Amino acid sequence: MMRWVLFTIFYILISLYGFQAIRTLTKAVWIHYIFIAIAVIIAGNLILQFSTGAGGRVLSPSKSYAFGFILAFMLFNLVMIVFLLGEDIVRFVMGVYSKLFGANEHFHMPSRRKFISGIALGVAAVPFASMLYGMYKGKYNYKVIKHSLHFEDLPEAFDGYRITHISDIHSGSFDNRSEIEHAVNMIKEQRSDAIMFTGDLVNNKSSEMLPWKELFAELKANDGVYSVLGNHDYGDYIDWNSTAEKKQNLEELILLQKEMGYDLLLNEHRFIERNGQRIAVVGCENWGKGGFKKSGDLKKAADGIHPDDFKILMTHDPSHWDEVVISDDYHYHLTLSGHTHGMQFGIEIPGWIKWSPIKYRYRHWAGVYKEMGQFINVNRGFGYLGFPGRVGIWPEITVIELKKGPKINNT
């Protein structure tokens, strides 16, 4: 309850500050009323969705949109505040100076300048419009990202082997079937030798995947579709009537993946063979640092694999690579992860800049990294969660080609 009170106070304060810019720019009262109405409607919808919405802590699409709209509106006001607060400091200093050294006997702050409010409004409109675009189109702006990775010890039979890597489907958030069908077709068009999915099929419940089951079952590859569990697949983020119900949900999710034709690896491995040579596909359950579930058991998953085997590891959370995998006695040539979503917000211009606030939480948060002769690809995610959109960090389908040769990699 206290969190809602504090949030309400904060929301009112930044909205009032933003309102000052609108009032400085125009004396049209109807525009003032529109701003106030938008602020009230957005806040009212959030309260309505989270106080009376069905599903307890389940983040339904309607709740996500309520959260998305208030986030966009708050960002709009916060950007304006940066300019207005700066001007207020200058106005205060000018008022003090006038009081001490000027002719005025009384303290008087100069009025706000219209052009400063205009600049504030114009700059704030950019992230605001970007957030709205991210909710409308950005979340389905799928990109196919291709990497060629070179390994000196790759078995010759696997030179040119192609893997399609997807992650974080989060089917419980989907709200546009035609866009998802288009994305699934994009995956199919890659015609890779294997498809590897690194977890978070749902947000919380296995039932979220039922409307999409047949569509994602269309994903096929000559050497199979492999998958692992992500932190959301265990149902840890909602309240269950009993531990038995929660356990049943996980069992249903495991069965569902089997029915879809996915080979779900629960701390185990498989071998893919070609012309008498093989590579190992290793799958760990979720392992994350901090408060995230640590069910992943790398030793168990690799039991029976020869140290000299070429190894591809699937593990949902890239912190597993940082904390455990990279220093393991076995050399894991390529690790595939997801989890971060690139925070669904950032700036990426290939060859120039790659930034998201998530980088301050995860060292490896999007794309290919190499350390100690080992690679990790962190997929930016297929779906979305929480904020119902993406800005700058687009949903990703990764295609990785394994090449035998010197350790000179163009990614």
C-alpha positions in Angstrom: 0.0 0.0 0.0 2.8 2.4 0.9 4.5 1.8 -2.4 1.3 2.9 -4.2 1.1 6.1 -2.0 4.7 7.0 -2.8 4.2 6.3 -6.5 1.1 8.4 -6.6 2.9 11.4 -4.9 5.8 11.1 -7.3 3.5 10.8 -10.3 1.5 13.9 -9.3 4.7 15.9 -8.7 6.3 15.2 -12.1 2.9 15.7 -13.9 2.5 19.1 -12.3 6.0 20.0 -13.3 5.3 18.9 -16.9 2.1 20.9 -16.8 4.1 24.0 -16.1 5.8 23.7 -19.5 2.4 23.3 -21.2 1.0 26.3 -19.4 4.1 28.4 -20.3 3.8 27.6 -24.0 0.1 28.2 -24.4 -2.7 30.0 -22.6 -5.3 27.8 -24.4 -7.2 26.3 -21.4 -8.5 23.4 -23.5 -5.0 22.2 -24.0 -4.4 22.4 -20.3 -7.5 20.3 -19.7 -6.3 17.7 -22.3 -3.0 17.3 -20.5 -4.7 16.9 -17.1 -7.2 14.4 -18.6 -4.4 12.3 -20.1 -2.6 12.2 -16.8 -5.7 11.2 -14.9 -6.8 8.6 -17.5 -3.4 6.9 -17.6 -3.1 6.8 -13.9 -6.7 5.6 -13.4 -6.3 2.8 -15.9 -3.1 1.6 -14.2 -4.9 1.5 -10.8 -7.9 -0.2 -12.3 -5.9 -2.9 -14.1 -3.7 -3.7 -11.1 -6.4 -3.5 -8.4 -9.3 -5.3 -10.2 -7.7 -7.2 -13.0 -8.0 -11.0 -13.0 -5.0 -13.2 -12.5 -3.4 -11.8 -9.3 0.3 -11.1 -10.2 -0.1 -12.3 -13.8 1.0 -9.6 -16.1 -1.7 -9.8 -18.7 -1.5 -7.8 -22.0 -4.0 -5.2 -20.6 -1.8 -4.7 -17.5 1.3 -4.5 -19.7 -0.3 -1.7 -21.8 -1.4 0.2 -18.6 2.2 0.0 -17.4 3.6 0.9 -20.8 1.4 4.1 -21.2 2.2 5.4 -17.7 5.9 4.7 -18.3 5.9 6.6 -21.5 4.0 9.6 -19.9 6.3 9.7 -16.9 9.4 9.6 -19.2 7.8 12.5 -21.2 7.5 14.6 -18.0 10.9 13.6 -16.6 12.7 14.7 -19.7 10.9 18.1 -19.5 11.8 18.4 -15.8 15.5 18.3 -16.7 15.1 21.5 -18.7 12.7 23.2 -16.4 14.6 22.4 -13.3 17.8 23.8 -14.9 15.9 27.0 -15.8 14.4 27.2 -12.3 17.9 27.1 -10.8 19.0 29.9 -13.1 15.8 31.9 -12.2 16.4 31.4 -8.5 20.0 32.6 -8.8 18.9 35.6 -10.8 16.3 36.4 -8.1 18.8 36.2 -5.3 21.3 38.4 -7.2 18.6 41.0 -7.9 17.6 41.0 -4.2 21.2 41.4 -3.0 22.7 43.7 -5.6 19.7 45.1 -7.6 17.2 47.8 -7.0 14.4 45.4 -6.0 13.7 45.3 -2.3 11.7 42.1 -2.5 12.8 38.7 -3.8 11.5 38.2 -7.3 12.2 35.3 -9.8 12.0 36.0 -13.5 9.2 34.3 -15.4 9.8 31.1 -17.3 10.9 31.7 -20.9 8.6 30.2 -23.5 11.4 29.0 -25.7 12.9 26.9 -22.9 9.6 25.2 -22.4 9.3 24.7 -26.2 12.7 23.1 -26.3 11.8 20.9 -23.3 8.6 19.8 -25.0 10.3 19.1 -28.3 13.0 17.0 -26.8 10.6 15.1 -24.5 8.4 14.3 -27.5 11.2 12.1 -29.0 11.4 9.4 -26.3 7.6 9.7 -25.8 6.9 9.0 -29.5 9.6 6.3 -29.5 7.9 4.5 -26.6 4.5 4.7 -28.4 6.1 3.3 -31.6 7.8 0.6 -29.6 4.4 -0.5 -28.2 2.7 -0.3 -31.6 5.3 -1.7 -34.0 8.7 -2.1 -32.3 7.9 -5.2 -30.4 7.3 -7.0 -33.8 10.2 -5.5 -35.7 12.0 -8.8 -36.1 15.6 -8.8 -37.2 17.6 -11.8 -38.5 21.2 -11.4 -37.2 23.9 -13.6 -38.7 27.3 -14.5 -37.3 30.1 -16.7 -38.6 32.2 -18.2 -35.9 35.5 -19.9 -36.6 36.9 -22.8 -34.5 40.2 -24.6 -35.2 38.9 -27.8 -33.5 35.5 -27.9 -35.2 35.0 -31.4 -36.7 35.3 -31.1 -40.5 31.9 -32.6 -41.1 30.4 -29.6 -39.3 32.2 -26.9 -41.3 29.3 -24.6 -42.4 26.9 -26.0 -39.9 24.0 -23.5 -39.3 22.1 -23.0 -36.0 19.1 -20.8 -35.6 19.0 -19.5 -32.0 15.8 -18.0 -30.5 15.0 -17.2 -26.9 12.4 -15.7 -24.6 9.2 -16.3 -26.6 7.0 -15.1 -23.6 3.9 -16.3 -25.4 1.7 -14.9 -22.6 2.4 -11.4 -23.9 1.4 -11.9 -27.6 -1.5 -9.8 -28.9 -1.1 -10.0 -32.7 -1.2 -13.4 -34.4 -0.4 -12.3 -37.9 2.9 -10.7 -36.7 3.9 -13.9 -34.8 3.1 -16.0 -37.8 5.3 -13.7 -39.9 8.2 -14.1 -37.4 7.8 -17.9 -37.3 8.0 -18.0 -41.1 11.2 -15.9 -40.8 12.7 -18.7 -38.6 11.6 -21.4 -41.1 13.1 -19.5 -44.0 16.6 -19.7 -42.5 16.6 -23.5 -43.1 19.2 -24.1 -40.4 20.5 -27.6 -39.6 19.3 -27.2 -36.0 17.1 -24.8 -34.0 18.0 -24.0 -30.4 15.6 -22.3 -28.0 17.1 -21.0 -24.8 14.1 -20.7 -22.5 11.1 -18.6 -21.3 8.4 -20.1 -23.4 5.8 -18.5 -21.2 5.5 -15.7 -18.7 4.1 -17.9 -15.9 1.6 -20.6 -16.9 1.8 -23.4 -19.5 -1.7 -22.5 -20.7 -0.3 -19.3 -22.2 1.3 -21.3 -24.9 -1.7 -23.3 -25.9 -3.0 -20.8 -28.5 0.4 -20.8 -30.1 1.3 -24.4 -29.7 0.5 -25.6 -33.3 2.2 -22.5 -34.8 5.5 -23.0 -33.0 5.3 -26.7 -33.6 5.9 -25.9 -37.3 9.5 -25.2 -36.5 11.5 -28.1 -37.8 15.2 -28.8 -38.6 17.1 -31.8 -40.0 19.0 -32.3 -36.7 16.1 -31.3 -34.4 14.8 -28.5 -32.3 16.4 -28.3 -28.9 15.2 -26.3 -25.9 15.9 -25.5 -22.2 13.9 -23.9 -19.4 14.1 -20.2 -18.5 13.4 -18.6 -15.1 9.8 -17.8 -16.1 9.0 -21.3 -17.1 9.0 -22.6 -13.5 6.0 -20.4 -12.5 7.9 -18.7 -9.7 6.4 -15.3 -10.2 2.7 -15.9 -9.4 0.7 -17.3 -6.4 -0.4 -20.9 -6.7 -3.1 -22.6 -4.7 -0.7 -25.3 -3.7 2.8 -26.6 -4.5 1.2 -29.5 -6.3 -0.6 -27.1 -8.7 2.7 -25.4 -9.4 4.5 -28.7 -10.0 1.7 -29.8 -12.4 2.1 -26.6 -14.3 5.8 -27.3 -14.9 5.0 -30.9 -15.9 2.4 -29.6 -18.4 5.0 -27.3 -19.9 7.5 -30.1 -20.3 4.8 -32.3 -21.9 3.7 -29.4 -24.2 7.3 -29.0 -25.5 7.5 -32.7 -26.2 4.2 -32.6 -28.1 5.6 -29.6 -30.1 8.5 -31.8 -31.2 11.1 -29.9 -29.1 13.9 -31.9 -27.4 13.9 -30.3 -23.9 17.2 -30.8 -22.2 17.0 -30.9 -18.4 20.6 -30.9 -17.3 21.4 -33.4 -20.1 23.0 -33.6 -23.5 22.6 -35.0 -27.0 25.1 -35.8 -29.7 24.6 -34.8 -33.4 26.6 -37.0 -35.7 27.8 -36.5 -39.3 30.2 -38.8 -41.3 31.5 -40.5 -38.1 32.1 -37.2 -36.3 30.0 -35.5 -33.6 29.3 -32.4 -31.7 27.6 -32.3 -28.2 24.6 -30.2 -27.5 24.4 -29.6 -23.7 21.3 -28.2 -22.0 21.1 -26.8 -18.5 18.1 -25.8 -16.5 18.0 -22.2 -15.4 20.9 -20.9 -13.4 21.0 -17.2 -12.6 22.9 -15.1 -10.0 21.2 -13.2 -7.3 17.7 -14.3 -6.5 17.1 -16.2 -9.7 16.6 -20.0 -9.7 19.7 -22.1 -9.7 18.5 -25.5 -11.0 21.2 -25.7 -13.7 23.8 -28.5 -13.1 26.6 -28.3 -15.6 28.4 -31.3 -14.4 25.3 -33.5 -14.6 24.5 -32.1 -18.0 28.0 -32.9 -19.4 28.3 -36.3 -17.8 29.3 -38.7 -20.5 30.8 -36.1 -22.8 34.5 -36.5 -23.7 36.6 -33.4 -22.9 37.7 -33.2 -26.6 34.2 -33.1 -27.9 33.1 -29.9 -29.6 30.4 -28.6 -27.2 27.5 -26.2 -27.6 25.9 -25.2 -24.3 22.3 -23.9 -24.0 21.7 -22.1 -20.8 19.1 -19.3 -20.3 20.9 -16.8 -18.2 24.3 -15.4 -19.4 25.4 -14.9 -15.8 25.8 -18.7 -15.8 28.5 -18.3 -18.4 30.2 -15.6 -16.3 30.0 -17.4 -13.0 30.4 -21.1 -13.8 30.8 -22.1 -17.5 33.8 -20.1 -18.6 36.0 -21.3 -15.8 34.8 -25.0 -16.0 37.4 -27.7 -16.6 35.6 -28.5 -19.9 36.0 -26.1 -22.8 32.5 -25.0 -24.0 33.1 -23.7 -27.5 29.8 -21.9 -27.9 27.2 -21.0 -25.3 23.7 -19.8 -26.3 21.7 -17.7 -23.8 19.0 -15.1 -23.7 17.2 -13.7 -20.6 18.2 -10.0 -20.7 15.9 -8.9 -23.7 18.5 -6.1 -24.1 16.0 -4.5 -21.6 13.9 -3.9 -24.7 15.3 -0.4 -24.7 18.5 1.0 -26.0 20.5 2.3 -28.9 22.2 0.2 -31.5 24.0 1.4 -34.6 26.2 -1.5 -35.9 29.9 -0.5 -35.8 29.2 2.7 -33.8 27.2 2.3 -30.6 25.6 -0.5 -28.6 24.0 0.7 -25.4 21.2 -0.3 -23.0 20.8 0.3 -19.3 20.8 -3.5 -18.9 24.6 -3.4 -19.5 25.0 -2.2 -15.9 23.3 -5.4 -14.7 24.8 -7.9 -17.1 28.3 -7.8 -18.5 27.1 -9.9 -21.5 23.7 -8.7 -22.6 23.3 -8.8 -26.4 25.2 -10.4 -29.2 28.4 -12.4 -29.5 31.3 -12.1 -26.9 34.5 -14.0 -26.7 36.6 -14.7 -23.6 39.2 -17.4 -22.8 38.8 -18.8 -26.3 35.0 -19.4 -25.7 32.1 -17.7 -27.3 28.6 -16.7 -26.0 25.7 -15.4 -28.0 23.1 -13.6 -25.9 19.9 -13.4 -27.9 17.9 -10.2 -27.5 14.7 -12.2 -27.3 11.8 -13.1 -29.5 9.0 -11.8 -27.3 8.6 -9.1 -24.7 7.6 -8.8 -21.0 6.5 -6.0 -18.7 6.8 -3.0 -21.1 4.7 -4.1 -24.1 7.1 -2.9 -26.7 10.7 -2.5 -27.8 12.7 0.7 -28.5 16.0 0.4 -30.3 16.6 -3.2 -29.2 14.5 -5.2 -31.7 13.3 -8.8 -31.4 15.9 -11.2 -32.7 16.3 -14.4 -34.7 20.0 -15.4 -34.7 21.7 -17.5 -37.3 25.1 -18.8 -36.4 27.3 -20.5 -38.9 30.1 -22.7 -37.5 33.3 -22.5 -39.6 36.5 -24.6 -39.3 39.6 -22.5 -39.5 41.9 -20.0 -37.7 40.5 -18.1 -34.8 39.8 -15.0 -36.8 36.1 -14.2 -36.4 33.9 -11.8 -38.3 30.6 -11.5 -36.3 
